[in-house]
Amino acid sequence: PWSCEDAQVTAAEALARLRALGLGAEDALTLVEHFASAERSGKTGHGFSRVKWLEEQPLDPSARPRRVSAEPGFERWDGGGALGYLTLQAIVRATVADPPARARLVVAERCFPTGVLGYWVRQLAESGLVAVLTATSPRRLRHPDGGEPLTGTNPLAIAIPSTDGSPLVTDVSMGAVTYGDVLSGRARPEELVPFGGAQAHKAFALAAGLELLVGSLAGPDHGAVLLV
């Protein structure tokens, strides 16, 4: 039922192309549903245009995320070479199936790419859980004064359940545009700077802080940290 005129890719075509990469039917459908949600919300840089990007990336279709430790209030997952989309979907499903009694911190090592973070926390909020999620990405943001890229766009998403069943979801990248916007041709590479104009140092500070927070918990590779 979905299509993206700009990307010239329909959901059916996306599914077929992802299957051609060796992904199983369930994994491919997970990605298509994520891309379709991004299209519907206007985040086309994270939509079906990502299929072509994935076709150009090294990919291990057989890799599976796994939960490597579980303690009261804490879990650690390892993407193990699986796409970050699949790692986060596995974490969301496991959390909904076994929600925390009070709070739980979930650390995902080797978790990239993660897509639209609001998509994942929305699922948790629709199940009655408050969720905060951040994730790191390749270094793409320069300091507002210039220089080499020092940190990722490192988005932050928060979802809060509501009494009418429609949760409040905020999802903010620290870039004025996203890397997906650049990939899809909706923005120029030089536009990928911290948001805020004259106050861009604030977004850069958040990006750097989130980078160090995730790195301290998930290790040197790109990762994600979820508080539920």
URZIHU-V660609 format. One record per residue. N is the residue number from 1. PSI is psi in whole degrees, 0 to 359 (999 if undefined). D_CENTER is the distance of its C-alpha to the mean C-alpha in whole Angstrom. Layout:
# URZIHU-V660609
n->N psi->PSI d_center->D_CENTER
n->N psi->PSI d_center->D_CENTER
This chain:
# URZIHU-V660609
n->1 psi->353 d_center->23
n->2 psi->153 d_center->21
n->3 psi->157 d_center->21
n->4 psi->109 d_center->20
n->5 psi->320 d_center->23
n->6 psi->316 d_center->22
n->7 psi->346 d_center->20
n->8 psi->37 d_center->23
n->9 psi->129 d_center->21
n->10 psi->167 d_center->21
n->11 psi->319 d_center->20
n->12 psi->318 d_center->23
n->13 psi->318 d_center->22
n->14 psi->316 d_center->19
n->15 psi->316 d_center->19
n->16 psi->318 d_center->23
n->17 psi->323 d_center->21
n->18 psi->322 d_center->18
n->19 psi->325 d_center->21
n->20 psi->337 d_center->23
n->21 psi->354 d_center->21
n->22 psi->0 d_center->22
n->23 psi->143 d_center->19
n->24 psi->165 d_center->20
n->25 psi->316 d_center->21
n->26 psi->318 d_center->19
n->27 psi->316 d_center->16
n->28 psi->320 d_center->16
n->29 psi->323 d_center->17
n->30 psi->316 d_center->13
n->31 psi->317 d_center->12
n->32 psi->318 d_center->14
n->33 psi->322 d_center->14
n->34 psi->312 d_center->10
n->35 psi->320 d_center->11
n->36 psi->321 d_center->14
n->37 psi->319 d_center->13
n->38 psi->319 d_center->11
n->39 psi->315 d_center->15
n->40 psi->330 d_center->16
n->41 psi->6 d_center->15
n->42 psi->6 d_center->16
n->43 psi->65 d_center->12
n->44 psi->338 d_center->14
n->45 psi->341 d_center->12
n->46 psi->13 d_center->9
n->47 psi->219 d_center->12
n->48 psi->344 d_center->15
n->49 psi->342 d_center->15
n->50 psi->343 d_center->13
n->51 psi->313 d_center->15
n->52 psi->319 d_center->17
n->53 psi->317 d_center->15
n->54 psi->327 d_center->14
n->55 psi->342 d_center->18
n->56 psi->0 d_center->19
n->57 psi->152 d_center->17
n->58 psi->135 d_center->18
n->59 psi->133 d_center->17
n->60 psi->95 d_center->19
n->61 psi->339 d_center->19
n->62 psi->350 d_center->21
n->63 psi->140 d_center->18
n->64 psi->134 d_center->17
n->65 psi->151 d_center->15
n->66 psi->149 d_center->18
n->67 psi->116 d_center->18
n->68 psi->341 d_center->21
n->69 psi->148 d_center->22
n->70 psi->120 d_center->22
n->71 psi->165 d_center->24
n->72 psi->118 d_center->25
n->73 psi->0 d_center->22
n->74 psi->138 d_center->20
n->75 psi->149 d_center->18
n->76 psi->130 d_center->17
n->77 psi->154 d_center->15
n->78 psi->121 d_center->15
n->79 psi->331 d_center->13
n->80 psi->25 d_center->17
n->81 psi->353 d_center->16
n->82 psi->155 d_center->14
n->83 psi->142 d_center->10
n->84 psi->327 d_center->7
n->85 psi->315 d_center->7
n->86 psi->326 d_center->10
n->87 psi->314 d_center->10
n->88 psi->324 d_center->8
n->89 psi->321 d_center->10
n->90 psi->319 d_center->13
n->91 psi->316 d_center->13
n->92 psi->314 d_center->12
n->93 psi->318 d_center->15
n->94 psi->324 d_center->17
n->95 psi->319 d_center->17
n->96 psi->322 d_center->18
n->97 psi->330 d_center->21
n->98 psi->76 d_center->22
n->99 psi->155 d_center->21
n->100 psi->149 d_center->22
n->101 psi->322 d_center->25
n->102 psi->291 d_center->25
n->103 psi->154 d_center->21
n->104 psi->133 d_center->19
n->105 psi->127 d_center->17
n->106 psi->122 d_center->15
n->107 psi->129 d_center->14
n->108 psi->113 d_center->12
n->109 psi->152 d_center->13
n->110 psi->58 d_center->13
n->111 psi->96 d_center->9
n->112 psi->142 d_center->8
n->113 psi->156 d_center->6
n->114 psi->350 d_center->3
n->115 psi->213 d_center->3
n->116 psi->107 d_center->5
n->117 psi->328 d_center->4
n->118 psi->332 d_center->8
n->119 psi->320 d_center->8
n->120 psi->315 d_center->8
n->121 psi->332 d_center->10
n->122 psi->319 d_center->12
n->123 psi->321 d_center->13
n->124 psi->318 d_center->14
n->125 psi->325 d_center->16
n->126 psi->343 d_center->18
n->127 psi->9 d_center->19
n->128 psi->14 d_center->21
n->129 psi->140 d_center->18
n->130 psi->136 d_center->17
n->131 psi->140 d_center->14
n->132 psi->128 d_center->12
n->133 psi->135 d_center->9
n->134 psi->159 d_center->8
n->135 psi->152 d_center->7
n->136 psi->162 d_center->9
n->137 psi->173 d_center->9
n->138 psi->156 d_center->13
n->139 psi->113 d_center->15
n->140 psi->347 d_center->16
n->141 psi->129 d_center->17
n->142 psi->158 d_center->21
n->143 psi->147 d_center->23
n->144 psi->336 d_center->24
n->145 psi->358 d_center->28
n->146 psi->193 d_center->26
n->147 psi->191 d_center->26
n->148 psi->152 d_center->24
n->149 psi->133 d_center->20
n->150 psi->337 d_center->19
n->151 psi->167 d_center->16
n->152 psi->176 d_center->12
n->153 psi->341 d_center->11
n->154 psi->72 d_center->9
n->155 psi->163 d_center->8
n->156 psi->125 d_center->9
n->157 psi->140 d_center->9
n->158 psi->134 d_center->13
n->159 psi->134 d_center->14
n->160 psi->126 d_center->18
n->161 psi->158 d_center->20
n->162 psi->166 d_center->23
n->163 psi->338 d_center->26
n->164 psi->6 d_center->26
n->165 psi->355 d_center->23
n->166 psi->101 d_center->21
n->167 psi->157 d_center->18
n->168 psi->122 d_center->18
n->169 psi->124 d_center->14
n->170 psi->141 d_center->13
n->171 psi->108 d_center->10
n->172 psi->122 d_center->11
n->173 psi->149 d_center->10
n->174 psi->2 d_center->13
n->175 psi->150 d_center->14
n->176 psi->329 d_center->17
n->177 psi->169 d_center->15
n->178 psi->163 d_center->12
n->179 psi->329 d_center->12
n->180 psi->323 d_center->11
n->181 psi->323 d_center->14
n->182 psi->315 d_center->16
n->183 psi->320 d_center->16
n->184 psi->0 d_center->17
n->185 psi->9 d_center->20
n->186 psi->351 d_center->19
n->187 psi->155 d_center->19
n->188 psi->150 d_center->21
n->189 psi->324 d_center->20
n->190 psi->349 d_center->22
n->191 psi->352 d_center->21
n->192 psi->83 d_center->17
n->193 psi->164 d_center->19
n->194 psi->140 d_center->18
n->195 psi->161 d_center->19
n->196 psi->355 d_center->22
n->197 psi->240 d_center->25
n->198 psi->343 d_center->27
n->199 psi->22 d_center->25
n->200 psi->341 d_center->22
n->201 psi->335 d_center->23
n->202 psi->315 d_center->22
n->203 psi->321 d_center->18
n->204 psi->320 d_center->19
n->205 psi->318 d_center->20
n->206 psi->316 d_center->17
n->207 psi->316 d_center->15
n->208 psi->318 d_center->17
n->209 psi->317 d_center->17
n->210 psi->322 d_center->14
n->211 psi->313 d_center->14
n->212 psi->324 d_center->17
n->213 psi->308 d_center->16
n->214 psi->317 d_center->13
n->215 psi->323 d_center->16
n->216 psi->333 d_center->19
n->217 psi->321 d_center->17
n->218 psi->352 d_center->15
n->219 psi->187 d_center->17
n->220 psi->337 d_center->17
n->221 psi->164 d_center->15
n->222 psi->138 d_center->11
n->223 psi->185 d_center->10
n->224 psi->151 d_center->8
n->225 psi->127 d_center->11
n->226 psi->131 d_center->11
n->227 psi->125 d_center->15
n->228 psi->999 d_center->16
